[in-house]
């Protein structure tokens, strides 16, 4: 066994050792009626296909009674969940989430990991083992969520596109896995706006075409369910649960908690905020695209998607793993290291729930309580600001200095020749 493989196995062992207590808590010690309730939704959606039950009429077992809230294509991708008893599937799904965390860390933290040479596998295990305890990652395991899959698909696609950019292959890094992620959970569709703004027309065309093909195929196989989803279920955020609760950390959730009562005024405020985030966030993602920073592109687009979605639960902040990797870089800039550590700590502690408790405490400062309650929305905005200040702006300034130096050399060449 070579050294690289030995260190990688040790890194995997560290990840397993860190993950097992949390997995045991949520899969064994946790109340069984709350056992990965979102995974049960996916599984019941697949069961509806097999039994002929109307997909958007189903409800999971008591006491949750959760509806299926995803596009019809998602029910087809969930069919493998029927291959074993549920108590087996929850362990398989949890193992998959941790494997995808390992994979995501390997891509997002690549500049740092490369510094460790043959011990890169061990370093990857250390970072992934720490990532297990970030609240969004832990909540994903608690609910049996699909966010680890969505983030890994998008990150792999965009970073692969960067590597394959100079090849003649039309499919190489073509946006196809982003399309599949968007066909399961709509929020990755924000990448299409990014590619349009960055003028990545080939990638955009391939991604949109793939999404259209699988969506139309799902419609042909499930016409009533597709009609219900695209004309009714999609337009009813209430199917997802209480939109104004602390769990919803999107801009809309913040507006519902802080703004006027639901109505035209609240909708206008939300729309204005969404437009501002799209303009600022996608401008930054385009800048990172031009700088050749694909991980930062995914980080920024993930934050934009989190903020503009009508509903973004705490576990949707799984994109934060990518943000930490983009912010840290190779770990040589102490400012970026400090910012990454602060950001990681804020994702580790249960800030939104602390805020909810402060709001309920009538003696607590109301402004502070609301800031803490809405901390993930604020975290997303500050993450983009930090990426601009600490990553994008220095890179642009360095590029300008290099261009100025090259111009000076060119201008001085005739003088030397004379």
N, C-alpha and C positions, 0 to 999 in steps of 0.2 A: 504494500500500500504506500503510495507516494505521500509526501509531506502535505501537499494541498488537501488531499482527501482526508487525512487524519485530522487536520485542523477544522475542516468543514464538518466532519462528524462530531467533533467536540462542540462546535458551535450549535449544531442541531440538538445535541444533548442538553446544552444550556437552555435553548428555547423550550424544549420539552419540560425540563425541570421547573422553569418559570411558569409555563402555561398550565401544568397539571393541576396545581391547587385551585386555580380559578375555574378550570373546566370541571373539576370534581364538585366545586361549590354549586355551579349552575346546572350541572347535569345529574347530580346525585343528591346533594343536600337541599337543593332548592325545592320549593313546593311543586309537586308534579303537575298541578293544573296550570302552572306558569312556565312549564318546560318548553323553551324555544318556540314561543307562540307564533312568531313570524314564519319560522320554518314550517310550522303546521299549516299556515296559510298557503305557502307554495305547494306543499304536498297535497292539500285538499283541492287546490286548483288543478293539479294533474289528475287527481282522482275524478274530478268533475268531467274531464275530457273522456276518461275511460267509461264512466257510468252514464254519460249523457245528461248530467245535471246542468242546468243553466249556470254558466260560470259566475255571473255577477249577482246571482241570487243566493249562492252558498254562504254559510256561516260556519266557522269552526265550532268545536264542541264547547260546552259550558266550562267555566264561567265567562270566557272571552267573547265568543260569538263574533269573531272578526271576519270581515268580508274580504274577498279577493280584490285588490286594488291596482293590479298591474295590467299591462297590455296583454292581449290573448297569447302573443308569442311566448310570453314568460311562462305560461302554463305548459307549453310544449317542452321548454327547457327543463321543467321540473319533473318530467316523467321518470327519470332515474330514481327519484326519491321514493318511488313506490316499490322498488326492488327488494326492500328489506323492512322488517318491523321498525316502527318509529323510534324505539329506544336504541336501536342499532344506528339508524340514520343520523340521530343527533350527534353521536360520537364521530361518525364519518364526516359530517358537515363541519363540526368543530375542528377536526384535524385538518380539513381543507382550508378553513379560515386561517389557521396558524401557518400552514404551508404557504398560503398566499401572502401572509405577513412577511415571512422569510423572503419570498420572491420580491415583494414590493421594496423591502429594505435593501435588497441586493441591487436594485435599479436606482432607487432614490438616493442612496448613500454611496454610490459607486466611487466618486472622487475621494471620499474618506477611506473607504475600504481598500482602494488601490495602494494606499500608503503602507499597508500592512504586509504587502507581498504575499508570501506563502501562508501567512496567518490571517489572510482576509476572511476566510471562512469562520474563524473564531470571532473576529471583530463583528462580522455579520450576525453571529449568534448572540453576541452581547447586546447589540442594538435591538435586535428582534425580541430578545428576552425582556428588555426594558419596555419595548413597545406594547407588549402584552397587557401591561397595567395602565396604559392610557385609557381614560374613560370611554372614548368612542369605540376603541377596539374591544374593551371588556363588555360594553353594552351590546356590541355586535354578537359576541358569543352568548350573552345572556338571552337575547331574543332570537338567535339563529338567523341573523340578518344576511343580506346578499351584498353589503357594501364592499367587503373585501374582494369579492369577485369583480365588481364594477370598477373599482379603483385599479386593480391589477390589470384588467383588460385595457383600460385607457392608457395607463402608464406604459405598458408594453408596446402598445400601438404607436404612441407618439415617439418614444425613444427609439423604436425600431425604424420608424420613418426617418429619423435623423441619421441613423447608420446606413440606411439603404438609399439615401437621397441621391447619391451620385450614380446609382445603377440605372440600367435601362428597363428594369422590371416594373411594369405598371402596378402590380399587386404588392410590391415590396413596401411594407409599412404603409399601406394604402388607406388606413382609416376603417378597415373592415371590422376589427374587433371593437372599435368605438361604436360603430353602427349596431353591432349585436348587443353591446351594453345598453345603448339608447333604446333598443327595441324591447329590452327587459325592464329598464327603469329610465324614464324619459330625460332626466337631468343631464346625462352626457351629451345631449343634443347641443349644449352650449359650445361644444368643440366645433360644431359646424359654423357658428358665428365667428369663432376665432379664425378658422381656416379661410373663411370668406374675407375677413379683414386683413389677414396676412397674405391673401392672394395665393393660397395653396389650392389652386383649382382642381388639380388632378386628385388630390387626396379628398377634397370636399365631394367631388363627383362620385368617387368610388364609395365613400361612406354613405352618402345620401341614397345612392342607388341600392346598396345592400340593405339599408333600413327599409326602403320602399318595397323591395322584393320580399323580405320576410314578413312585412306587415300585410302586403297584398296576399301572400301565400296563406297567412293566418286567417285573413278575411275569407278566402275561398274555402278553407276547411271549417271555419266557424263563423259563418255570416251573421247569425243572430247575436252571438257574443261580441263580435267586432263592432256591429252597429250600436249595441248598448254601450260599449266602452267609449267609442269615439264621439258619441252624441249625448251621453248621459253621465256615465261613471267618471270620466275624465274631468268633467266640469263640476264635480261635486267633491271639493276637498274635505267636506264633512265626513265622507266615508272613511277617511284616514284617522279620525279621532278628533278630540277637542283641539282646534287650531290655535286657540288663545292660551293654551296651557304652557307651562315652562318648557316642556319637552320640545316644542316647536321653536327653534332658534333662528329661523329665517327672518328676513326683514318683515314679512307679513305677520309672523308671530309677534314680533316686537311691536308693530303698529297696533295689533289687536289688544296687546296688553297696556300700551301707553297712550295710544291715539284716541280719536273720537270713536263713538259707537260705530259698529259696522254699517256702512252706507257709502254714499258717493264721496264724502269727504275722506274717509279712511282709505277708500280705493284710490283716490287721487294721490294721497300722500304715498301710499305704497308704490304706485306706478312711477311717481317722480323719483323715488329712491331707487327703484329697479333700473330706471334709465341711467341714473348717475353711476350706479355700480357697473352697468354694462359698458358705459363709455370709458370710465376709468380703468376697470379691470381688463377689458379686451384690448385697450391701448397698451397696457403693460404687457399682456401676453404676446401681442404682436412684437413689441420691443424685444422680449426674450427670444422670440422666434428668430428675429434678425441676428441676435447675439449668439445663436446656436446653443441655447440652453433649454433643451426639451423638458427636463424635469421641472424647471421653473415654470414653463408653459403649463404643464399639467397642474402644478400647485396653484397657479393663479386662476386658471379656468375652473378648477375644483372649488375654489373659494367663491367665485362668481356664481357657479351653479348652486352652491349651498345657500347663498344669500337671496338669489332671485326666485328660487323655487317657492311656491306657495306654502309648502310644508317641508321643513328640514328638521328631523329629529336629531337628538344629541348624537346618536350612533352614525348619522350621515357624515359627521366630521371625521370619518376615517381618512378623508383627503388630507387631514392634518399630518399624517405620517409622511406624505410626499412633501408637504410644506417644510417640515423639519429638515428633510434631506436637502431640499433646494436652498434653504437658508444657511445650513451648516457648510455646504460645499466640501472642500478638502480639510476643513478644520484648522487652517493656518491663520485665519483672520480672527483675532480674539473678540472683536465686536460681534461678529457673526456667531461665534461659539456662545457668547453670553446671551445673545438674543435667542438662540436655539434652546438653550437650557431654560430660560424663562418661559418660552412658549411651551416647552414640553411639560414643565411643572404645572402650568395653567391647564393643560389637557389631562394631567394626571389627577388633580384634585377635582372634587365634584362641585365646581363653581355654580352651575345653574341651580342645583338643588340647595346649595347654601343660600343663594339669593332668594329662592322661593321661601325658605324658612325665615329669612330676614324680612321679607315682605309681609309674612304672617305675624311677625313680631311688631306690634304697634309702637314699641319703644325704640326701634331701630331707625337709623337715618334713611329716609325714603329714597333719596337720590342714590345713595350707596347701594341700598337693597336692590333697586331696579337695575343698576349697572351690573351687579353681580348676577342677577337673575338672567340678564340678556347677554352674558359674557361671551358666549360662543359667536354670536353675531358680531360683537365688537372684536373678538379674536380674529375673525375672518378679515375684517377691514384692516386691523393693525398688521396682520400677516402680510397683506399686499403692500402696505406702506413700508414695512421692514424690507420686503423683497426689492422694492424700488430703491430705497435709501442705501441698503447694504450690498445689493447684488447688481441691479441694473445700472444705477447711476455711476458707480465706480467703473463698471465695464465700459460704459459709453464714454466716460472721460478718458479712460486708458486708450480706447480706440481712437478718439480724437487726437490725443497726444501722439500716438503712433503715426497717424495720417499726417499731422503737422511736421513730425520729424522727417517723414519720407518726402514731403514737399520741399522742406529745407534742403535735403540732400540733392533732390533733382535740380533745385534752383542754383545750388552751388557748384554743380558739375561743370557747366560751361566755363565758369570762372577758373576752376582748377585746370581745365583743359587748355585755357588760354595761357 
